[in-house]
């Protein structure tokens, strides 16, 4: 597919921002690795051969009886008897990290939280769970949460701002009053109240935060639509009988998207920070879920285990720095003055 000259100029500007360009590829590499967390960090073999049959425990559930056990429940592959049965009757290929985010290491050489070793590369938390495994799964959840929340917030915010700015008048006035009232509600207090009524989970937190985050883009998009709706080409399209929705999407929205695109990456940074904060305060994901905020809380509660605090701080700082660097590169790529100069 041939790219337009404008798209090529924007890509060139994005590449010229070295921090953002290399930060983008580092971020994508880390995200791609965490998307494969089940294959990299798991307490189940990736593939195994048992009595001339192939099994894939990472992707399927097999009962304990299949490997000589007594139960119909899922086999525990780290159990010595199960491991011996598999070794005597076949072989197994294990992930590089033989712990999942919830796996407890019962063979620690020191009390939990234990320091880093060749078995637990970043040590364990106060429940004996591998920190590196929880970091990988927590990183994935944070990024996916940020991406989904940012995408949904952008869609709703752009639609609301477009309606306000294009139609103006009473529509704009009433919508603005509603936004002023809605944005004044104490978001954290509402989350605390709702957390006492229901058990928060990934989708529940997404809906609650979405109720407030969509307003981030509304003001910018509204201003662009207010400015563009009286341009000559918009009036000409209206005079030719083009429908209002078509004018909004085809003729006005592209101008508003330039301003919106520069803010969207910063919205993702805010979404990741919001989830981390809620997890740290205890109002986020369910207890036991891997999260960066819970890792920070582990560091706070266990000052005698500095590896927990350092791991949490460095991972969150790295994630936010990469997102900010990418945001700066995107802002440069959509800057109309820099595009014109090139």
Secondary structure, DSSP 4 states (H G I P E B T S, - for coil): -PPPHHHHHHHHHHHH-HHHHHHHHHHHHHHHHHHTHHHHB-SS-SEEEETTEEE-TTTS--BGGGGT-S-SSBP-TTSHHHHHHHHHHEEEE--SB---TT-B-TT-SSSSSPPP-SSSTT-B-TTSBBHHHHHHHHHHHHHHHHHHHHHHHHHHHHHHHHHHHHH-HHHHHHHHHHHHHHHTS-HHHHHHHHHHHS---HHHHHHHHHHHHGGGTHHHHHHHHHHHTTSHHHHHHHHTT--HHHHIIIIIHHHHHHHHHHHHHHHHHHHHHHHHHHHHHT-SSPTT---HHHHHHHHHH-TT-HHHHHHHHHHHHHHHHHHHHHHHHHHHHT-HHHHHH-
